[in-house]
């Protein structure tokens, strides 16, 4: 969704040499900064959406169970 699009649009990059290893320090710094950004900005939004989805699914399951009970009582 939108959160991931925003996340990927703001990714940073660094140059790293596979031959000399130059840029590895910058790479690890970039990973650390990006991980912190994910934890503070994007993870919170993801957890909110996940919780909302779980609440919605629990409500759907509850309604389904109530419907099943009514059907069983009616046929009973």
N, CA, C and O atoms as a CHARMM CRD file, in Angstrom:
* protein
*
  304
    1    1 UNK  N      0.77200  -1.16900   0.00000 PROA 1      0.00000
    2    1 UNK  CA     0.00000   0.00000   0.00000 PROA 1      0.00000
    3    1 UNK  C      0.83300   1.26200   0.00000 PROA 1      0.00000
    4    1 UNK  O      2.01100   1.27900  -0.35900 PROA 1      0.00000
    5    2 UNK  N      0.17800   2.28500   0.40900 PROA 2      0.00000
    6    2 UNK  CA     0.76700   3.61700   0.40300 PROA 2      0.00000
    7    2 UNK  C      1.98800   3.70200   1.31800 PROA 2      0.00000
    8    2 UNK  O      2.97300   4.35400   0.97100 PROA 2      0.00000
    9    3 UNK  N      1.93400   3.05900   2.46700 PROA 3      0.00000
   10    3 UNK  CA     3.05800   3.11900   3.40600 PROA 3      0.00000
   11    3 UNK  C      4.30000   2.50900   2.77000 PROA 3      0.00000
   12    3 UNK  O      5.38500   3.08400   2.86200 PROA 3      0.00000
   13    4 UNK  N      4.15600   1.35200   2.12400 PROA 4      0.00000
   14    4 UNK  CA     5.31600   0.73000   1.48600 PROA 4      0.00000
   15    4 UNK  C      5.81500   1.55500   0.30600 PROA 4      0.00000
   16    4 UNK  O      7.02300   1.67100   0.09900 PROA 4      0.00000
   17    5 UNK  N      4.89700   2.13000  -0.47000 PROA 5      0.00000
   18    5 UNK  CA     5.31400   2.98300  -1.57600 PROA 5      0.00000
   19    5 UNK  C      6.15300   4.14800  -1.06900 PROA 5      0.00000
   20    5 UNK  O      7.18900   4.48600  -1.64100 PROA 5      0.00000
   21    6 UNK  N      5.68300   4.75200   0.01200 PROA 6      0.00000
   22    6 UNK  CA     6.41200   5.87500   0.60300 PROA 6      0.00000
   23    6 UNK  C      7.76700   5.40400   1.13000 PROA 6      0.00000
   24    6 UNK  O      8.77800   6.08600   0.96200 PROA 6      0.00000
   25    7 UNK  N      7.77900   4.24300   1.76200 PROA 7      0.00000
   26    7 UNK  CA     9.01100   3.68800   2.31400 PROA 7      0.00000
   27    7 UNK  C     10.04100   3.47600   1.20600 PROA 7      0.00000
   28    7 UNK  O     11.18400   3.91600   1.32300 PROA 7      0.00000
   29    8 UNK  N      9.63300   2.79900   0.13000 PROA 8      0.00000
   30    8 UNK  CA    10.56600   2.51300  -0.95100 PROA 8      0.00000
   31    8 UNK  C     10.98200   3.76500  -1.70800 PROA 8      0.00000
   32    8 UNK  O     12.10500   3.83600  -2.20700 PROA 8      0.00000
   33    9 UNK  N     10.10700   4.74200  -1.80100 PROA 9      0.00000
   34    9 UNK  CA    10.43200   5.98500  -2.50100 PROA 9      0.00000
   35    9 UNK  C     11.51400   6.77400  -1.76200 PROA 9      0.00000
   36    9 UNK  O     12.25300   7.54700  -2.37200 PROA 9      0.00000
   37   10 UNK  N     11.59900   6.57500  -0.45100 PROA 10     0.00000
   38   10 UNK  CA    12.56000   7.34600   0.33400 PROA 10     0.00000
   39   10 UNK  C     13.81300   6.55400   0.71200 PROA 10     0.00000
   40   10 UNK  O     14.60100   7.00300   1.54400 PROA 10     0.00000
   41   11 UNK  N     13.99900   5.38800   0.10900 PROA 11     0.00000
   42   11 UNK  CA    15.20500   4.59700   0.40700 PROA 11     0.00000
   43   11 UNK  C     16.45200   5.33600  -0.05100 PROA 11     0.00000
   44   11 UNK  O     16.46400   6.00200  -1.08600 PROA 11     0.00000
   45   12 UNK  N     17.47300   5.20000   0.73200 PROA 12     0.00000
   46   12 UNK  CA    18.74600   5.82700   0.41500 PROA 12     0.00000
   47   12 UNK  C     19.68100   4.76700  -0.17200 PROA 12     0.00000
   48   12 UNK  O     19.45700   3.57100   0.01300 PROA 12     0.00000
   49   13 UNK  N     20.70300   5.19300  -0.86400 PROA 13     0.00000
   50   13 UNK  CA    21.64900   4.24000  -1.42600 PROA 13     0.00000
   51   13 UNK  C     23.06100   4.73700  -1.20700 PROA 13     0.00000
   52   13 UNK  O     23.30200   5.93300  -1.04300 PROA 13     0.00000
   53   14 UNK  N     23.98700   3.79800  -1.20700 PROA 14     0.00000
   54   14 UNK  CA    25.41100   4.13000  -1.09000 PROA 14     0.00000
   55   14 UNK  C     26.17600   3.24200  -2.07100 PROA 14     0.00000
   56   14 UNK  O     25.74000   2.14700  -2.42500 PROA 14     0.00000
   57   15 UNK  N     27.31500   3.74700  -2.48900 PROA 15     0.00000
   58   15 UNK  CA    28.17300   2.96300  -3.37000 PROA 15     0.00000
   59   15 UNK  C     29.11500   2.09900  -2.54700 PROA 15     0.00000
   60   15 UNK  O     29.71000   2.55800  -1.57200 PROA 15     0.00000
   61   16 UNK  N     29.24000   0.83700  -2.95500 PROA 16     0.00000
   62   16 UNK  CA    30.14300  -0.09300  -2.27900 PROA 16     0.00000
   63   16 UNK  C     30.95100  -0.82000  -3.33800 PROA 16     0.00000
   64   16 UNK  O     30.41000  -1.27200  -4.34700 PROA 16     0.00000
   65   17 UNK  N     32.24600  -0.92800  -3.10200 PROA 17     0.00000
   66   17 UNK  CA    33.11300  -1.65500  -4.02900 PROA 17     0.00000
   67   17 UNK  C     33.22400  -3.10500  -3.57900 PROA 17     0.00000
   68   17 UNK  O     33.62900  -3.38900  -2.45200 PROA 17     0.00000
   69   18 UNK  N     32.85600  -4.02800  -4.48300 PROA 18     0.00000
   70   18 UNK  CA    33.00400  -5.45200  -4.18700 PROA 18     0.00000
   71   18 UNK  C     34.48400  -5.85000  -4.18500 PROA 18     0.00000
   72   18 UNK  O     34.85600  -6.85500  -3.57900 PROA 18     0.00000
   73   19 UNK  N     35.31100  -5.07800  -4.85000 PROA 19     0.00000
   74   19 UNK  CA    36.73600  -5.39800  -4.94900 PROA 19     0.00000
   75   19 UNK  C     37.48400  -4.91200  -3.71600 PROA 19     0.00000
   76   19 UNK  O     38.22300  -5.67300  -3.09200 PROA 19     0.00000
   77   20 UNK  N     37.29100  -3.63600  -3.36400 PROA 20     0.00000
   78   20 UNK  CA    38.08100  -3.05900  -2.26500 PROA 20     0.00000
   79   20 UNK  C     37.33100  -2.99500  -0.94900 PROA 20     0.00000
   80   20 UNK  O     37.94400  -2.85100   0.10900 PROA 20     0.00000
   81   21 UNK  N     36.00700  -3.10100  -1.00100 PROA 21     0.00000
   82   21 UNK  CA    35.21100  -2.97900   0.22000 PROA 21     0.00000
   83   21 UNK  C     34.94700  -1.53600   0.59500 PROA 21     0.00000
   84   21 UNK  O     34.31300  -1.25300   1.61200 PROA 21     0.00000
   85   22 UNK  N     35.43800  -0.62100  -0.23500 PROA 22     0.00000
   86   22 UNK  CA    35.20600   0.79300   0.03300 PROA 22     0.00000
   87   22 UNK  C     33.70100   1.06700   0.05300 PROA 22     0.00000
   88   22 UNK  O     32.96200   0.59700  -0.81200 PROA 22     0.00000
   89   23 UNK  N     33.26600   1.82500   1.03900 PROA 23     0.00000
   90   23 UNK  CA    31.85400   2.17900   1.17300 PROA 23     0.00000
   91   23 UNK  C     31.08500   1.30200   2.14900 PROA 23     0.00000
   92   23 UNK  O     29.91400   1.56200   2.42700 PROA 23     0.00000
   93   24 UNK  N     31.73100   0.26700   2.67200 PROA 24     0.00000
   94   24 UNK  CA    31.02500  -0.63500   3.59700 PROA 24     0.00000
   95   24 UNK  C     30.57900   0.10300   4.86400 PROA 24     0.00000
   96   24 UNK  O     29.49100  -0.14700   5.38100 PROA 24     0.00000
   97   25 UNK  N     31.41300   0.99900   5.35300 PROA 25     0.00000
   98   25 UNK  CA    31.04200   1.76300   6.54600 PROA 25     0.00000
   99   25 UNK  C     29.77200   2.57000   6.26100 PROA 25     0.00000
  100   25 UNK  O     28.85200   2.60500   7.07800 PROA 25     0.00000
  101   26 UNK  N     29.73300   3.21100   5.10400 PROA 26     0.00000
  102   26 UNK  CA    28.54300   3.97900   4.72200 PROA 26     0.00000
  103   26 UNK  C     27.32900   3.06900   4.57300 PROA 26     0.00000
  104   26 UNK  O     26.21400   3.44800   4.93000 PROA 26     0.00000
  105   27 UNK  N     27.54800   1.87200   4.04500 PROA 27     0.00000
  106   27 UNK  CA    26.44600   0.92000   3.88800 PROA 27     0.00000
  107   27 UNK  C     25.85300   0.55400   5.24300 PROA 27     0.00000
  108   27 UNK  O     24.63500   0.58300   5.41800 PROA 27     0.00000
  109   28 UNK  N     26.70600   0.21200   6.20000 PROA 28     0.00000
  110   28 UNK  CA    26.20500  -0.16300   7.52400 PROA 28     0.00000
  111   28 UNK  C     25.54700   1.01300   8.23800 PROA 28     0.00000
  112   28 UNK  O     24.55500   0.83300   8.94400 PROA 28     0.00000
  113   29 UNK  N     26.08900   2.20500   8.06100 PROA 29     0.00000
  114   29 UNK  CA    25.43400   3.39600   8.62000 PROA 29     0.00000
  115   29 UNK  C     24.05500   3.58500   8.00200 PROA 29     0.00000
  116   29 UNK  O     23.08800   3.87600   8.70800 PROA 29     0.00000
  117   30 UNK  N     23.96500   3.42200   6.69300 PROA 30     0.00000
  118   30 UNK  CA    22.68100   3.56500   6.01100 PROA 30     0.00000
  119   30 UNK  C     21.66300   2.53000   6.47400 PROA 30     0.00000
  120   30 UNK  O     20.48600   2.84500   6.64700 PROA 30     0.00000
  121   31 UNK  N     22.11400   1.30700   6.67200 PROA 31     0.00000
  122   31 UNK  CA    21.21900   0.25100   7.16800 PROA 31     0.00000
  123   31 UNK  C     20.72000   0.59700   8.56100 PROA 31     0.00000
  124   31 UNK  O     19.53300   0.44700   8.85500 PROA 31     0.00000
  125   32 UNK  N     21.62400   1.06000   9.42200 PROA 32     0.00000
  126   32 UNK  CA    21.24200   1.41500  10.79000 PROA 32     0.00000
  127   32 UNK  C     20.20900   2.54200  10.80200 PROA 32     0.00000
  128   32 UNK  O     19.20500   2.46500  11.51000 PROA 32     0.00000
  129   33 UNK  N     20.46100   3.57800  10.02200 PROA 33     0.00000
  130   33 UNK  CA    19.54400   4.71900   9.95500 PROA 33     0.00000
  131   33 UNK  C     18.18500   4.28600   9.39700 PROA 33     0.00000
  132   33 UNK  O     17.14100   4.68100   9.91600 PROA 33     0.00000
  133   34 UNK  N     18.20500   3.48400   8.35500 PROA 34     0.00000
  134   34 UNK  CA    16.95200   3.02000   7.74400 PROA 34     0.00000
  135   34 UNK  C     16.16700   2.12400   8.69700 PROA 34     0.00000
  136   34 UNK  O     14.93800   2.19600   8.74400 PROA 34     0.00000
  137   35 UNK  N     16.86100   1.28600   9.45300 PROA 35     0.00000
  138   35 UNK  CA    16.17800   0.42000  10.43300 PROA 35     0.00000
  139   35 UNK  C     15.52200   1.26400  11.52200 PROA 35     0.00000
  140   35 UNK  O     14.39900   0.98100  11.93900 PROA 35     0.00000
  141   36 UNK  N     16.21900   2.29100  11.97700 PROA 36     0.00000
  142   36 UNK  CA    15.63300   3.17600  12.98600 PROA 36     0.00000
  143   36 UNK  C     14.42100   3.89900  12.42900 PROA 36     0.00000
  144   36 UNK  O     13.41200   4.03900  13.12000 PROA 36     0.00000
  145   37 UNK  N     14.50700   4.35800  11.19600 PROA 37     0.00000
  146   37 UNK  CA    13.39300   5.04600  10.55000 PROA 37     0.00000
  147   37 UNK  C     12.19700   4.10800  10.40400 PROA 37     0.00000
  148   37 UNK  O     11.05500   4.50500  10.63800 PROA 37     0.00000
  149   38 UNK  N     12.46600   2.87400  10.01900 PROA 38     0.00000
  150   38 UNK  CA    11.38700   1.89400   9.88600 PROA 38     0.00000
  151   38 UNK  C     10.69600   1.69100  11.23300 PROA 38     0.00000
  152   38 UNK  O      9.46800   1.70300  11.31500 PROA 38     0.00000
  153   39 UNK  N     11.49100   1.50400  12.28800 PROA 39     0.00000
  154   39 UNK  CA    10.91900   1.25100  13.61700 PROA 39     0.00000
  155   39 UNK  C     10.09300   2.42500  14.12500 PROA 39     0.00000
  156   39 UNK  O      9.05700   2.21800  14.75700 PROA 39     0.00000
  157   40 UNK  N     10.52700   3.64000  13.86200 PROA 40     0.00000
  158   40 UNK  CA     9.82600   4.80200  14.41800 PROA 40     0.00000
  159   40 UNK  C      8.70700   5.31600  13.53500 PROA 40     0.00000
  160   40 UNK  O      7.74700   5.90100  14.03700 PROA 40     0.00000
  161   41 UNK  N      8.81000   5.11100  12.22900 PROA 41     0.00000
  162   41 UNK  CA     7.83400   5.71200  11.32500 PROA 41     0.00000
  163   41 UNK  C      6.88200   4.69100  10.71000 PROA 41     0.00000
  164   41 UNK  O      5.66500   4.86300  10.77500 PROA 41     0.00000
  165   42 UNK  N      7.41300   3.65200  10.12700 PROA 42     0.00000
  166   42 UNK  CA     6.59300   2.74400   9.34000 PROA 42     0.00000
  167   42 UNK  C      6.02800   1.57700  10.15400 PROA 42     0.00000
  168   42 UNK  O      4.89700   1.15000   9.91900 PROA 42     0.00000
  169   43 UNK  N      6.79200   1.07200  11.09000 PROA 43     0.00000
  170   43 UNK  CA     6.35000  -0.07500  11.88100 PROA 43     0.00000
  171   43 UNK  C      5.10600   0.26500  12.69300 PROA 43     0.00000
  172   43 UNK  O      4.20600  -0.56400  12.82900 PROA 43     0.00000
  173   44 UNK  N      5.05300   1.47000  13.22800 PROA 44     0.00000
  174   44 UNK  CA     3.90200   1.91900  14.01500 PROA 44     0.00000
  175   44 UNK  C      2.63700   1.87900  13.15400 PROA 44     0.00000
  176   44 UNK  O      1.60200   1.37700  13.59100 PROA 44     0.00000
  177   45 UNK  N      2.72100   2.40100  11.94800 PROA 45     0.00000
  178   45 UNK  CA     1.56800   2.40200  11.03900 PROA 45     0.00000
  179   45 UNK  C      1.16800   0.98900  10.65800 PROA 45     0.00000
  180   45 UNK  O     -0.01900   0.66900  10.59500 PROA 45     0.00000
  181   46 UNK  N      2.15300   0.14400  10.40400 PROA 46     0.00000
  182   46 UNK  CA     1.87200  -1.25400  10.07600 PROA 46     0.00000
  183   46 UNK  C      1.14900  -1.94400  11.22600 PROA 46     0.00000
  184   46 UNK  O      0.18100  -2.67000  11.00300 PROA 46     0.00000
  185   47 UNK  N      1.61000  -1.72300  12.44600 PROA 47     0.00000
  186   47 UNK  CA     0.98400  -2.36000  13.60600 PROA 47     0.00000
  187   47 UNK  C     -0.45000  -1.88000  13.79700 PROA 47     0.00000
  188   47 UNK  O     -1.31700  -2.66500  14.18100 PROA 47     0.00000
  189   48 UNK  N     -0.71100  -0.60700  13.53500 PROA 48     0.00000
  190   48 UNK  CA    -2.07600  -0.09000  13.62600 PROA 48     0.00000
  191   48 UNK  C     -2.98500  -0.77700  12.61600 PROA 48     0.00000
  192   48 UNK  O     -4.09600  -1.19100  12.94700 PROA 48     0.00000
  193   49 UNK  N     -2.50400  -0.89400  11.38100 PROA 49     0.00000
  194   49 UNK  CA    -3.30500  -1.52800  10.33300 PROA 49     0.00000
  195   49 UNK  C     -3.51600  -3.00600  10.62700 PROA 49     0.00000
  196   49 UNK  O     -4.59800  -3.53900  10.38600 PROA 49     0.00000
  197   50 UNK  N     -2.50800  -3.65800  11.13800 PROA 50     0.00000
  198   50 UNK  CA    -2.61600  -5.08100  11.48400 PROA 50     0.00000
  199   50 UNK  C     -3.64200  -5.27900  12.59700 PROA 50     0.00000
  200   50 UNK  O     -4.45800  -6.19800  12.52600 PROA 50     0.00000
  201   51 UNK  N     -3.61100  -4.43600  13.61600 PROA 51     0.00000
  202   51 UNK  CA    -4.56200  -4.53300  14.72200 PROA 51     0.00000
  203   51 UNK  C     -5.98400  -4.28800  14.23700 PROA 51     0.00000
  204   51 UNK  O     -6.91100  -4.97700  14.66400 PROA 51     0.00000
  205   52 UNK  N     -6.16400  -3.31400  13.35000 PROA 52     0.00000
  206   52 UNK  CA    -7.49600  -3.03000  12.80800 PROA 52     0.00000
  207   52 UNK  C     -8.00700  -4.22400  12.01100 PROA 52     0.00000
  208   52 UNK  O     -9.18100  -4.58200  12.11100 PROA 52     0.00000
  209   53 UNK  N     -7.14300  -4.83600  11.22900 PROA 53     0.00000
  210   53 UNK  CA    -7.52600  -6.01000  10.44400 PROA 53     0.00000
  211   53 UNK  C     -7.90900  -7.16500  11.37100 PROA 53     0.00000
  212   53 UNK  O     -8.88700  -7.86800  11.11400 PROA 53     0.00000
  213   54 UNK  N     -7.15000  -7.36200  12.43900 PROA 54     0.00000
  214   54 UNK  CA    -7.45500  -8.43500  13.38400 PROA 54     0.00000
  215   54 UNK  C     -8.78800  -8.19200  14.08800 PROA 54     0.00000
  216   54 UNK  O     -9.55600  -9.12900  14.30300 PROA 54     0.00000
  217   55 UNK  N     -9.06500  -6.93000  14.45000 PROA 55     0.00000
  218   55 UNK  CA   -10.35900  -6.61300  15.08000 PROA 55     0.00000
  219   55 UNK  C    -11.51200  -6.88300  14.12000 PROA 55     0.00000
  220   55 UNK  O    -12.54300  -7.43000  14.50900 PROA 55     0.00000
  221   56 UNK  N    -11.32400  -6.49500  12.87500 PROA 56     0.00000
  222   56 UNK  CA   -12.35400  -6.70900  11.86500 PROA 56     0.00000
  223   56 UNK  C    -12.60400  -8.20700  11.66200 PROA 56     0.00000
  224   56 UNK  O    -13.75300  -8.63800  11.56600 PROA 56     0.00000
  225   57 UNK  N    -11.54400  -8.98400  11.59800 PROA 57     0.00000
  226   57 UNK  CA   -11.68000 -10.43300  11.42100 PROA 57     0.00000
  227   57 UNK  C    -12.35500 -11.07000  12.63800 PROA 57     0.00000
  228   57 UNK  O    -13.17900 -11.97200  12.48300 PROA 57     0.00000
  229   58 UNK  N    -12.01900 -10.61800  13.83400 PROA 58     0.00000
  230   58 UNK  CA   -12.64500 -11.14600  15.04900 PROA 58     0.00000
  231   58 UNK  C    -14.14100 -10.83900  15.05600 PROA 58     0.00000
  232   58 UNK  O    -14.94700 -11.68200  15.45100 PROA 58     0.00000
  233   59 UNK  N    -14.50700  -9.65200  14.62700 PROA 59     0.00000
  234   59 UNK  CA   -15.92100  -9.27200  14.55600 PROA 59     0.00000
  235   59 UNK  C    -16.65100 -10.11900  13.51700 PROA 59     0.00000
  236   59 UNK  O    -17.78100 -10.55200  13.74400 PROA 59     0.00000
  237   60 UNK  N    -16.00800 -10.35200  12.38700 PROA 60     0.00000
  238   60 UNK  CA   -16.60600 -11.19100  11.35100 PROA 60     0.00000
  239   60 UNK  C    -16.81500 -12.61500  11.86300 PROA 60     0.00000
  240   60 UNK  O    -17.86300 -13.21400  11.61600 PROA 60     0.00000
  241   61 UNK  N    -15.83100 -13.15800  12.56900 PROA 61     0.00000
  242   61 UNK  CA   -15.94000 -14.51000  13.12300 PROA 61     0.00000
  243   61 UNK  C    -17.04900 -14.57400  14.17500 PROA 61     0.00000
  244   61 UNK  O    -17.78700 -15.55700  14.24300 PROA 61     0.00000
  245   62 UNK  N    -17.16400 -13.53100  14.98800 PROA 62     0.00000
  246   62 UNK  CA   -18.20900 -13.48800  16.01400 PROA 62     0.00000
  247   62 UNK  C    -19.59000 -13.48600  15.35800 PROA 62     0.00000
  248   62 UNK  O    -20.47800 -14.22900  15.77600 PROA 62     0.00000
  249   63 UNK  N    -19.77200 -12.66400  14.34600 PROA 63     0.00000
  250   63 UNK  CA   -21.05600 -12.60400  13.64400 PROA 63     0.00000
  251   63 UNK  C    -21.37700 -13.93600  12.97300 PROA 63     0.00000
  252   63 UNK  O    -22.52600 -14.37800  12.97400 PROA 63     0.00000
  253   64 UNK  N    -20.37000 -14.56300  12.40900 PROA 64     0.00000
  254   64 UNK  CA   -20.56000 -15.85400  11.75600 PROA 64     0.00000
  255   64 UNK  C    -21.00200 -16.91000  12.77100 PROA 64     0.00000
  256   64 UNK  O    -21.87900 -17.72700  12.49200 PROA 64     0.00000
  257   65 UNK  N    -20.39100 -16.87800  13.93400 PROA 65     0.00000
  258   65 UNK  CA   -20.74900 -17.83600  14.98900 PROA 65     0.00000
  259   65 UNK  C    -22.17000 -17.58200  15.47900 PROA 65     0.00000
  260   65 UNK  O    -22.92600 -18.52700  15.70500 PROA 65     0.00000
  261   66 UNK  N    -22.53200 -16.33400  15.64100 PROA 66     0.00000
  262   66 UNK  CA   -23.89500 -15.99900  16.06600 PROA 66     0.00000
  263   66 UNK  C    -24.90900 -16.47100  15.02700 PROA 66     0.00000
  264   66 UNK  O    -25.96700 -16.99000  15.38200 PROA 66     0.00000
  265   67 UNK  N    -24.59500 -16.29700  13.77600 PROA 67     0.00000
  266   67 UNK  CA   -25.47800 -16.74400  12.69100 PROA 67     0.00000
  267   67 UNK  C    -25.61300 -18.27200  12.72000 PROA 67     0.00000
  268   67 UNK  O    -26.71500 -18.79900  12.56200 PROA 67     0.00000
  269   68 UNK  N    -24.52300 -18.96800  12.91700 PROA 68     0.00000
  270   68 UNK  CA   -24.54400 -20.42200  12.99700 PROA 68     0.00000
  271   68 UNK  C    -25.40000 -20.89100  14.16400 PROA 68     0.00000
  272   68 UNK  O    -26.19000 -21.82400  14.01900 PROA 68     0.00000
  273   69 UNK  N    -25.25200 -20.25200  15.31800 PROA 69     0.00000
  274   69 UNK  CA   -26.06400 -20.61500  16.49500 PROA 69     0.00000
  275   69 UNK  C    -27.55600 -20.41500  16.21700 PROA 69     0.00000
  276   69 UNK  O    -28.37600 -21.26600  16.56100 PROA 69     0.00000
  277   70 UNK  N    -27.89700 -19.29600  15.59900 PROA 70     0.00000
  278   70 UNK  CA   -29.31200 -19.04500  15.26800 PROA 70     0.00000
  279   70 UNK  C    -29.84000 -20.10700  14.32500 PROA 70     0.00000
  280   70 UNK  O    -30.95500 -20.60000  14.49800 PROA 70     0.00000
  281   71 UNK  N    -29.03900 -20.46300  13.32300 PROA 71     0.00000
  282   71 UNK  CA   -29.45400 -21.49600  12.36700 PROA 71     0.00000
  283   71 UNK  C    -29.65800 -22.83500  13.04800 PROA 71     0.00000
  284   71 UNK  O    -30.60800 -23.55800  12.74800 PROA 71     0.00000
  285   72 UNK  N    -28.75500 -23.16500  13.97400 PROA 72     0.00000
  286   72 UNK  CA   -28.86600 -24.45600  14.67300 PROA 72     0.00000
  287   72 UNK  C    -30.08200 -24.47000  15.57800 PROA 72     0.00000
  288   72 UNK  O    -30.77000 -25.48700  15.66400 PROA 72     0.00000
  289   73 UNK  N    -30.36600 -23.36000  16.25800 PROA 73     0.00000
  290   73 UNK  CA   -31.52800 -23.28100  17.12300 PROA 73     0.00000
  291   73 UNK  C    -32.82100 -23.37400  16.30200 PROA 73     0.00000
  292   73 UNK  O    -33.78300 -24.01500  16.72800 PROA 73     0.00000
  293   74 UNK  N    -32.84000 -22.75200  15.15700 PROA 74     0.00000
  294   74 UNK  CA   -34.01000 -22.74800  14.30500 PROA 74     0.00000
  295   74 UNK  C    -34.28400 -24.14000  13.73700 PROA 74     0.00000
  296   74 UNK  O    -35.44100 -24.51000  13.53900 PROA 74     0.00000
  297   75 UNK  N    -33.24000 -24.90200  13.47900 PROA 75     0.00000
  298   75 UNK  CA   -33.43400 -26.22600  12.89100 PROA 75     0.00000
  299   75 UNK  C    -33.60200 -27.30000  13.95100 PROA 75     0.00000
  300   75 UNK  O    -33.95300 -28.44000  13.64900 PROA 75     0.00000
  301   76 UNK  N    -33.34700 -26.92000  15.20000 PROA 76     0.00000
  302   76 UNK  CA   -33.32100 -27.76400  16.26200 PROA 76     0.00000
  303   76 UNK  C    -34.09200 -28.67100  16.91700 PROA 76     0.00000
  304   76 UNK  O    -33.65300 -29.25500  17.90700 PROA 76     0.00000
